[in-house]
Amino acid sequence: MTTKPLQLAIEEKVKIGQKAFIPYIMAGDGGLKAIRKQILFLQQVGVTAIELGIPFTDPVADGPVIQEAGNRALKEGVNLKAILDEIEQFKKEVHVPLVIMSYLNPILAFGIEKFIAKCENVGITGLIIPDLPIEEADIIQSKLTKSPIALVQLISLTSPINRIERIAKAAEGFIYAVTVNGITGVRNEFGQSLDEHLHNLKEISDIPVLAGFGISTPEQVEEIGAMADGIIVGSAIVKAFHEGKEESIKNLLPKVTVGE
C-alpha cells in the first residue's frame, strides 16, 4: 500500500531526529479570511502539518477554549463548505499537509463522496473524525482507498489492547494518541500511565504516534514529545490567535531531538 503524504511528512521529521508538530486552529475563528493568514503563519514558522477544526454545534470532545472559538466561527456564518471554498482560493500557497478535524454530521450533510472529492481538490491530506468509531469507519475509509487522504484514528488511554491493535491496523497518516481521559483543554499534569500508553502504541503501530489533548506549554511539548513521534497542540494555539499573540506560538515548537 502506498504511503500517504501526511505520513511521509511526519516520517521525514522523525528520520532527521526531529519531532513532528501539528497545531490545531478553529477554521473561521476571526472570520473566513483569517484561515489563510493563520495557515501561512504556521507554515512559515515550520510546523509539520496543520489541523483545521470545523465549527460544530455539539462538539463532544472540545474543551472551553475550542468550543468558544467554534461558537465565534458559527456566528460568522462559517461552515464546512465555506471553509473548503476559502482554502481553494489560496491552495497554491500552501506547502504543508492540511488535516480536517470534523465531527461526522457536517460531513454527512455535505455528502461523503462530494466532501472527499472537494477535499482532494483543495489539497486536504488527512481527516480526523472524533465521533466516528472504528466499527463504523468504513463509511469513510472505503472511499479513501485510492485517495491521498489519510483517515487518522484516535486511541484513548482506556482502550483495551485488542481494540488498540484493531485501530492501529486500520490507522493511516499517524495515530492520534489521546493523552487524557476527557475533553481538550489546558492540563497542569498528566497521569503516570501516559508514558506506558505511548510506549505501547509505538510498539504496536507501524506508523507514527502523535500525542494530543491538553498539551499547552513548551515544557509539556518537550516532556510528552520525548515519548512520541510528535505533538498536537490545540487550545494554546487557538487562544494565541484569538488574543493576537501568534508570536508566542513559536515558543511551542518542539526542541527535543531523537537520542537526546
VOBA-1610 file (N, C-alpha, C; in pm, whole numbers, padded with zeros to 5 digits, always signed):
BEGIN
Met+00084-00120+00000Met+00000+00000+00000Met+00088+00125+00000Thr+00056+00220-00085Thr+00135+00342-00096Thr+00120+00427+00030Thr+00233+00475+00081Thr+00229+00562+00199Thr+00173+00698+00160Lys+00078+00746+00238Lys+00011+00871+00204Lys+00093+00993+00247Pro+00071+01108+00180Pro+00155+01227+00203Pro+00166+01272+00348Leu+00059+01262+00424Leu+00062+01307+00564Leu+00164+01225+00643Gln+00160+01094+00626Gln+00255+01008+00695Gln+00398+01036+00651Leu+00418+01058+00523Leu+00552+01087+00471Leu+00609+01214+00534Ala+00525+01317+00548Ala+00571+01445+00606Ala+00616+01426+00750Ile+00543+01344+00825Ile+00579+01319+00965Ile+00706+01235+00972Glu+00714+01132+00888Glu+00830+01043+00890Glu+00958+01116+00849Glu+00946+01216+00762Glu+01063+01296+00725Glu+01122+01367+00846Lys+01036+01417+00933Lys+01083+01483+01056Lys+01153+01382+01147Val+01088+01267+01164Val+01141+01166+01255Val+01277+01116+01207Lys+01291+01098+01075Lys+01416+01045+01019Lys+01535+01138+01045Ile+01510+01266+01055Ile+01621+01360+01079Ile+01634+01396+01227Gly+01567+01317+01311Gly+01584+01335+01455Gly+01500+01445+01516Gln+01396+01488+01446Gln+01308+01592+01499Gln+01172+01535+01538Lys+01093+01615+01605Lys+00958+01577+01641Lys+00858+01649+01551Ala+00757+01578+01509Ala+00651+01642+01432Ala+00570+01733+01523Phe+00523+01844+01468Phe+00442+01938+01545Phe+00321+01978+01460Ile+00203+01945+01510Ile+00080+01978+01439Ile-00005+02070+01525Pro-00016+02197+01488Pro-00106+02288+01559Pro-00249+02274+01508Tyr-00342+02298+01597Tyr-00485+02296+01562Tyr-00535+02440+01560Ile-00611+02474+01456Ile-00681+02602+01455Ile-00830+02577+01434Met-00912+02665+01487Met-01055+02659+01458Met-01078+02742+01332Ala-01105+02674+01223Ala-01123+02743+01095Ala-01241+02839+01102Gly-01213+02964+01069Gly-01320+03065+01069Gly-01332+03144+01197Asp-01252+03110+01299Asp-01248+03194+01419Asp-01174+03323+01381Gly-01246+03434+01384Gly-01191+03558+01331Gly-01238+03586+01189Gly-01326+03498+01139Gly-01380+03515+01004Gly-01307+03426+00904Leu-01369+03404+00790Leu-01312+03316+00688Leu-01173+03361+00643Lys-01154+03490+00631Lys-01027+03541+00580Lys-00911+03515+00676Ala-00942+03487+00801Ala-00836+03457+00899Ala-00770+03323+00870Ile-00840+03234+00798Ile-00786+03100+00773Ile-00655+03108+00697Arg-00652+03186+00590Arg-00530+03198+00510Arg-00415+03254+00593Lys-00444+03360+00666Lys-00340+03425+00747Lys-00282+03327+00849Gln-00368+03250+00915Gln-00321+03158+01018Gln-00242+03042+00958Ile-00292+02986+00849Ile-00221+02875+00784Ile-00084+02919+00736Leu-00076+03033+00670Leu+00052+03078+00616Leu+00150+03116+00727Phe+00099+03170+00838Phe+00187+03199+00952Phe+00246+03070+01008Leu+00161+02970+01030Leu+00207+02843+01087Leu+00303+02772+00992Gln+00275+02779+00864Gln+00365+02721+00765Gln+00502+02787+00772Gln+00501+02919+00786Gln+00625+02995+00787Gln+00712+02962+00909Val+00649+02932+01024Val+00729+02904+01144Val+00778+02760+01148Gly+00734+02678+01053Gly+00793+02546+01040Gly+00717+02429+01097Val+00584+02437+01104Val+00506+02324+01155Val+00507+02210+01052Thr+00476+02089+01100Thr+00480+01971+01013Thr+00353+01958+00931Ala+00240+01987+00992Ala+00109+01983+00928Ala+00018+02075+01010Ile-00102+02101+00960Ile-00196+02188+01031Ile-00331+02120+01037Glu-00388+02115+01158Glu-00520+02057+01180Glu-00622+02169+01180Leu-00721+02157+01093Leu-00825+02260+01079Leu-00955+02211+01140Gly-00993+02269+01253Gly-01119+02232+01315Gly-01237+02293+01241Ile-01343+02215+01226Ile-01466+02262+01163Ile-01566+02297+01273Pro-01615+02420+01279Pro-01710+02457+01386Pro-01837+02372+01380Phe-01882+02331+01498Phe-01998+02242+01508Phe-02075+02276+01634Thr-02206+02257+01629Thr-02291+02298+01741Thr-02282+02207+01863Asp-02241+02081+01844Asp-02235+01986+01955Asp-02100+01916+01960Pro-01995+01991+01994Pro-01859+01935+01988Pro-01823+01856+02114Val-01850+01727+02115Val-01841+01648+02238Val-01699+01635+02292Ala-01596+01651+02208Ala-01458+01633+02256Ala-01389+01765+02288Asp-01454+01877+02263Asp-01388+02007+02273Asp-01403+02069+02411Gly-01292+02122+02460Gly-01294+02197+02586Gly-01340+02340+02564Pro-01342+02421+02672Pro-01399+02556+02665Pro-01337+02647+02560Val-01204+02649+02549Val-01138+02740+02454Val-01179+02711+02311Ile-01179+02582+02275Ile-01213+02545+02137Ile-01363+02557+02114Gln-01444+02526+02214Gln-01589+02546+02200Gln-01622+02693+02173Glu-01559+02781+02250Glu-01585+02925+02231Glu-01540+02971+02093Ala-01426+02919+02046Ala-01378+02953+01912Ala-01475+02904+01806Gly-01529+02785+01826Gly-01628+02731+01733Gly-01754+02815+01730Asn-01796+02860+01846Asn-01915+02945+01853Asn-01893+03078+01782Arg-01773+03134+01797Arg-01742+03259+01727Arg-01747+03238+01575Ala-01691+03125+01531Ala-01691+03095+01387Ala-01833+03074+01335Leu-01914+03004+01413Leu-02053+02981+01372Leu-02130+03113+01361Lys-02102+03206+01452Lys-02168+03337+01447Lys-02128+03416+01323Glu-02010+03383+01268Glu-01963+03447+01144Glu-02026+03382+01022Gly-02107+03277+01046Gly-02171+03206+00933Gly-02081+03104+00867Val-01973+03065+00937Val-01876+02972+00880Val-01930+02829+00886Asn-01908+02754+00779Asn-01944+02612+00777Asn-01842+02536+00694Leu-01860+02405+00683Leu-01763+02319+00616Leu-01743+02360+00470Lys-01849+02383+00398Lys-01837+02421+00256Lys-01763+02553+00241Ala-01799+02651+00323Ala-01734+02782+00315Ala-01584+02772+00343Ile-01547+02686+00439Ile-01406+02669+00473Ile-01329+02609+00356Leu-01384+02503+00297Leu-01315+02438+00184Leu-01310+02531+00063Asp-01414+02607+00041Asp-01414+02704-00070Asp-01306+02811-00048Glu-01290+02853+00078Glu-01189+02954+00109Glu-01048+02900+00088Ile-01023+02778+00134Ile-00891+02718+00117Ile-00857+02703-00031Glu-00958+02675-00112Glu-00936+02659-00256Glu-00878+02787-00318Gln-00911+02901-00260Gln-00866+03028-00315Gln-00715+03050-00301Phe-00653+02984-00202Phe-00509+03007-00181Phe-00431+02876-00171Lys-00486+02767-00222Lys-00424+02635-00206Lys-00282+02628-00265Lys-00254+02706-00367Lys-00120+02702-00428Lys-00012+02762-00338Glu-00056+02836-00235Glu+00039+02895-00140Glu+00072+02801-00025Val-00003+02690-00016Val+00011+02600+00099Val+00102+02483+00063His+00206+02463+00144His+00304+02357+00117His+00315+02258+00233Val+00232+02273+00335Val+00230+02176+00444Val+00099+02098+00436Pro+00097+01973+00483Pro-00027+01896+00482Pro-00135+01962+00568Leu-00256+01963+00516Leu-00371+02014+00590Leu-00460+01896+00630Val-00503+01895+00756Val-00585+01787+00810Val-00716+01848+00859Ile-00827+01798+00811Ile-00958+01844+00858Ile-00998+01766+00983Met-01032+01836+01090Met-01090+01773+01208Met-01237+01814+01214Ser-01324+01717+01184Ser-01467+01746+01182Ser-01544+01634+01250Tyr-01650+01670+01316Tyr-01744+01568+01360Tyr-01817+01514+01237Leu-01881+01400+01253Leu-01936+01330+01137Leu-02054+01403+01072Asn-02137+01467+01153Asn-02260+01527+01098Asn-02236+01625+00983Pro-02142+01721+00996Pro-02120+01812+00883Pro-02078+01739+00755Ile-02004+01630+00770Ile-01961+01553+00653Ile-02080+01483+00589Leu-02166+01424+00671Leu-02286+01359+00618Leu-02377+01459+00549Ala-02390+01577+00609Ala-02475+01682+00549Ala-02417+01728+00415Phe-02286+01732+00405Phe-02218+01772+00282Phe-02235+01665+00174Gly-02234+01538+00219Gly-02234+01423+00128Gly-02094+01365+00125Ile-02077+01239+00164Ile-01943+01182+00183Ile-01860+01190+00055Glu-01914+01141-00056Glu-01836+01141-00181Glu-01802+01282-00226Lys-01900+01370-00216Lys-01880+01509-00255Lys-01774+01576-00165Phe-01779+01545-00036Phe-01684+01600+00061Phe-01542+01554+00029Ile-01525+01425+00005Ile-01392+01371-00024Ile-01337+01430-00154Ala-01420+01440-00255Ala-01377+01499-00382Ala-01333+01644-00364Lys-01408+01718-00283Lys-01374+01858-00257Lys-01242+01867-00180Cys-01226+01779-00080Cys-01101+01778-00002Cys-00981+01750-00092Glu-00995+01653-00181Glu-00885+01621-00273Glu-00853+01742-00361Asn-00956+01811-00404Asn-00939+01925-00494Asn-00865+02041-00428Val-00889+02060-00298Val-00827+02175-00231Val-00697+02137-00160Gly-00658+02008-00165Gly-00530+01967-00111Gly-00529+01917+00032Ile-00644+01877+00084Ile-00650+01819+00218Ile-00583+01681+00215Thr-00499+01651+00314Thr-00428+01523+00315Thr-00469+01431+00429Gly-00552+01479+00521Gly-00592+01394+00633Gly-00727+01433+00689Leu-00794+01334+00749Leu-00923+01357+00816Leu-00915+01299+00957Ile-00963+01377+01053Ile-00982+01329+01190Ile-01130+01347+01223Ile-01196+01237+01257Ile-01340+01242+01286Ile-01360+01179+01424Pro-01358+01260+01531Pro-01353+01204+01666Pro-01475+01123+01709Asp-01590+01145+01645Asp-01708+01068+01684Asp-01739+00956+01584Leu-01638+00915+01507Leu-01654+00802+01415Leu-01575+00684+01470Pro-01641+00588+01536Pro-01568+00474+01594Pro-01518+00380+01485Ile-01421+00298+01520Ile-01360+00207+01424Ile-01464+00114+01363Glu-01569+00079+01440Glu-01673-00012+01390Glu-01750+00047+01272Glu-01753+00180+01264Glu-01829+00247+01157Glu-01739+00322+01058Ala-01609+00311+01076Ala-01515+00392+00998Ala-01520+00362+00849Asp-01569+00245+00812Asp-01566+00206+00672Asp-01652+00296+00584Ile-01749+00365+00642Ile-01832+00455+00559Ile-01748+00568+00499Ile-01636+00598+00566Ile-01541+00696+00513Ile-01420+00626+00451Gln-01363+00532+00524Gln-01237+00471+00482Gln-01249+00398+00349Ser-01364+00337+00323Ser-01381+00265+00197Ser-01375+00357+00076Lys-01400+00487+00099Lys-01396+00585-00010Lys-01256+00645-00029Leu-01161+00604+00058Leu-01028+00664+00056Leu-00919+00569+00008Thr-00956+00451-00039Thr-00856+00351-00074Thr-00761+00400-00185Lys-00811+00478-00278Lys-00727+00530-00387Lys-00701+00679-00372Ser-00729+00731-00254Ser-00717+00874-00229Ser-00586+00904-00156Pro-00528+01024-00177Pro-00411+01065-00098Pro-00449+01104+00046Ile-00578+01107+00075Ile-00624+01149+00207Ile-00618+01033+00306Ala-00558+01057+00422Ala-00546+00956+00528Ala-00656+00977+00632Leu-00717+00867+00676Leu-00814+00874+00786Leu-00740+00842+00916Val-00716+00945+00994Val-00640+00933+01120Val-00731+00875+01228Gln-00678+00782+01305Gln-00755+00719+01412Gln-00707+00770+01548Leu-00803+00790+01638Leu-00770+00827+01775Leu-00771+00704+01865Ile-00677+00699+01959Ile-00673+00590+02057Ile-00665+00652+02196Ser-00757+00611+02282Ser-00764+00670+02416Ser-00683+00589+02516Leu-00664+00648+02633Leu-00591+00581+02742Leu-00664+00457+02792Thr-00795+00455+02774Thr-00875+00346+02831Thr-00902+00233+02731Ser-00851+00245+02609Ser-00877+00141+02508Ser-00807+00011+02547Pro-00879-00104+02544Pro-00814-00233+02571Pro-00720-00272+02457Ile-00627-00361+02486Ile-00521-00394+02391Ile-00575-00448+02258Asn-00680-00531+02262Asn-00732-00585+02136Asn-00792-00476+02049Arg-00852-00377+02113Arg-00908-00264+02037Arg-00795-00175+01981Ile-00693-00153+02062Ile-00579-00075+02016Ile-00517-00139+01892Glu-00500-00271+01895Glu-00441-00341+01782Glu-00528-00328+01657Arg-00659-00335+01676Arg-00751-00322+01562Arg-00745-00181+01502Ile-00745-00080+01589Ile-00740+00058+01542Ile-00606+00086+01473Ala-00498+00040+01535Ala-00365+00063+01478Ala-00352+00003+01339Lys-00411-00112+01320Lys-00406-00179+01189Lys-00478-00098+01082Ala-00586-00030+01121Ala-00666+00048+01025Ala-00615+00191+01007Ala-00529+00236+01098Ala-00490+00377+01100Ala-00406+00416+00979Glu-00422+00541+00938Glu-00344+00598+00828Glu-00288+00733+00872Gly-00177+00774+00811Gly-00120+00905+00842Gly-00040+00904+00970Phe-00110+00897+01081Phe-00049+00881+01213Phe-00156+00835+01310Ile-00113+00782+01422Ile-00206+00751+01530Ile-00213+00870+01623Tyr-00336+00914+01651Tyr-00359+01025+01742Tyr-00380+00967+01881Ala-00275+00975+01961Ala-00280+00921+02097Ala-00339+01027+02190Val-00457+01001+02240Val-00524+01095+02331Val-00459+01083+02468Thr-00410+01194+02520Thr-00325+01190+02640Thr-00400+01204+02771Val-00530+01233+02765Val-00609+01249+02887Val-00743+01180+02870Asn-00806+01149+02981Asn-00944+01099+02978Asn-01035+01220+02994Gly-01088+01269+02885Gly-01172+01388+02893Gly-01161+01470+02766Ile-01202+01596+02776Ile-01207+01685+02662Ile-01074+01758+02643Thr-01064+01831+02532Thr-00945+01912+02507Thr-00936+02024+02609Gly-00818+02084+02617Gly-00801+02198+02707Gly-00672+02187+02787Val-00637+02296+02851Val-00511+02305+02925Val-00512+02209+03044Arg-00401+02137+03063Arg-00381+02049+03179Arg-00252+02088+03248Asn-00252+02079+03381Asn-00129+02106+03456Asn-00041+01983+03467Glu-00104+01864+03462Glu-00025+01742+03473Glu-00097+01629+03401Phe-00021+01525+03372Phe-00073+01409+03302Phe-00048+01285+03387Gly-00132+01183+03371Gly-00121+01063+03452Gly+00008+00986+03426Gln+00049+00908+03527Gln+00172+00828+03516Gln+00161+00722+03407Ser+00038+00685+03372Ser+00019+00578+03272Ser+00047+00626+03130Leu+00065+00757+03110Leu+00081+00811+02975Leu+00209+00758+02909Asp+00318+00754+02983Asp+00444+00704+02928Asp+00427+00562+02877Glu+00366+00477+02958Glu+00343+00337+02919Glu+00250+00328+02798His+00146+00410+02798His+00049+00412+02688His+00117+00445+02556Leu+00198+00551+02556Leu+00265+00593+02432Leu+00369+00489+02390His+00438+00432+02486His+00537+00328+02455His+00469+00209+02388Asn+00356+00166+02443Asn+00282+00053+02387Asn+00234+00081+02245Leu+00183+00203+02224Leu+00136+00239+02090Leu+00249+00236+01989Lys+00365+00286+02028Lys+00479+00286+01937Lys+00526+00143+01907Glu+00511+00054+02003Glu+00547-00086+01982Glu+00451-00154+01884Ile+00324-00120+01897Ile+00219-00185+01817Ile+00209-00127+01676Ser+00229+00004+01664Ser+00198+00074+01540Ser+00313+00071+01439Asp+00275+00059+01312Asp+00371+00069+01202Asp+00383+00213+01151Ile+00300+00302+01202Ile+00300+00440+01157Ile+00329+00533+01275Pro+00363+00659+01250Pro+00398+00749+01362Pro+00286+00764+01465Val+00328+00786+01588Val+00235+00809+01700Val+00253+00952+01749Leu+00146+01032+01743Leu+00150+01170+01790Leu+00056+01184+01909Ala+00098+01262+02006Ala+00021+01280+02129Ala-00052+01414+02127Gly-00178+01415+02169Gly-00255+01537+02172Gly-00362+01535+02280Phe-00418+01650+02310Phe-00519+01680+02414Phe-00445+01731+02539Gly-00466+01856+02572Gly-00415+01910+02697Gly-00274+01963+02695Ile-00202+01946+02583Ile-00063+01991+02576Ile-00063+02140+02541Ser-00010+02222+02630Ser-00029+02366+02610Ser+00091+02453+02645Thr+00199+02393+02697Thr+00316+02473+02734Thr+00441+02416+02667Pro+00545+02498+02651Pro+00671+02446+02595Pro+00725+02327+02674Glu+00708+02331+02807Glu+00758+02222+02891Glu+00683+02091+02863Gln+00551+02101+02844Gln+00472+01982+02812Gln+00504+01929+02673Val+00528+02021+02580Val+00568+01980+02445Val+00696+01897+02452Glu+00793+01944+02531Glu+00920+01872+02542Glu+00902+01738+02614Glu+00831+01741+02725Glu+00815+01620+02807Glu+00739+01511+02733Ile+00624+01546+02677Ile+00542+01445+02611Ile+00597+01413+02472Gly+00655+01514+02408Gly+00716+01490+02278Gly+00827+01387+02285Ala+00897+01381+02397Ala+01006+01283+02413Ala+00954+01140+02412Met+00825+01121+02440Met+00767+00987+02446Met+00703+00945+02314Ala+00685+01040+02221Ala+00610+01012+02099Ala+00688+01060+01977Asp+00631+01042+01860Asp+00694+01091+01737Asp+00661+01238+01711Gly+00564+01288+01783Gly+00527+01427+01764Gly+00414+01467+01856Ile+00374+01593+01845Ile+00279+01654+01938Ile+00175+01733+01860Ile+00052+01731+01913Ile-00057+01813+01859Ile-00098+01911+01968Val-00103+02038+01933Val-00141+02141+02031Val-00260+02218+01976Gly-00366+02228+02056Gly-00488+02294+02011Gly-00523+02421+02085Ser-00570+02409+02208Ser-00625+02523+02281Ser-00527+02640+02290Ala-00399+02610+02315Ala-00299+02718+02328Ala-00282+02794+02197Ile-00293+02723+02083Ile-00281+02786+01951Ile-00403+02874+01924Val-00521+02817+01949Val-00647+02889+01927Val-00650+03018+02010Lys-00609+03005+02136Lys-00607+03119+02228Lys-00509+03227+02180Ala-00391+03183+02135Ala-00289+03279+02089Ala-00338+03358+01969Phe-00400+03292+01873Phe-00452+03363+01756Phe-00566+03458+01796His-00654+03413+01883His-00768+03495+01923His-00723+03621+01996Glu-00616+03608+02074Glu-00567+03723+02154Glu-00461+03805+02080Gly-00434+03768+01954Gly-00334+03843+01877Gly-00192+03822+01926Lys-00167+03706+01985Lys-00034+03675+02039Lys+00030+03561+01962Glu+00014+03563+01829Glu+00063+03450+01749Glu+00213+03428+01759Glu+00289+03535+01791Glu+00434+03518+01803Glu+00469+03418+01914Ser+00380+03406+02014Ser+00406+03313+02125Ser+00401+03168+02080Ile+00338+03143+01965Ile+00327+03007+01913Ile+00466+02950+01882Lys+00558+03036+01841Lys+00693+02990+01808Lys+00759+02921+01926Asn+00724+02963+02048Asn+00785+02905+02168Asn+00738+02761+02193Leu+00626+02724+02128Leu+00571+02590+02150Leu+00634+02485+02060Leu+00701+02528+01953Leu+00758+02431+01862Leu+00862+02345+01936Pro+00857+02216+01916Pro+00945+02126+01995Pro+01092+02145+01965Lys+01171+02134+02070Lys+01316+02145+02056Lys+01382+02008+02075Val+01301+01911+02123Val+01357+01778+02151Val+01399+01709+02022Thr+01508+01632+02028Thr+01551+01553+01914Thr+01571+01410+01959Val+01557+01318+01867Val+01573+01176+01898Val+01714+01152+01950Gly+01722+01080+02060Gly+01853+01042+02114Gly+01907+01138+02218Glu+01839+01248+02243Glu+01887+01341+02346Glu+01865+01281+02485
//
